[in-house]
């Protein structure tokens, strides 16, 4: 829900909601790539992708919900989370064609 105060704030910045959404979408994509690049080296047999994402959120003082939203918007991160969940037996494995 967008409040009246927020709209006044945007007017002071001289940007509209369309520009703000475009800017936020670009930030989300950039963050997804940054997150993937940073957490990949941390992952090993002892540290899961989930643990790496929680550590990333702690390291940068981010709400875990924000990281979750970024994961939901990124097909690559979403796939990594799904693979990790399957490996940890948190969800049923999906059938995949042999490669």
Secondary structure, DSSP 8 states (H G I E B T S, - for coil): ---HHHHHHHHHHT--HHHHHHHHHHHHHHHHHHHHHHHGGG-SSSS-HHHHHHHHHHHTT--HHHHHHHHHH-HHHHHHHHHHHHHTTSS--------
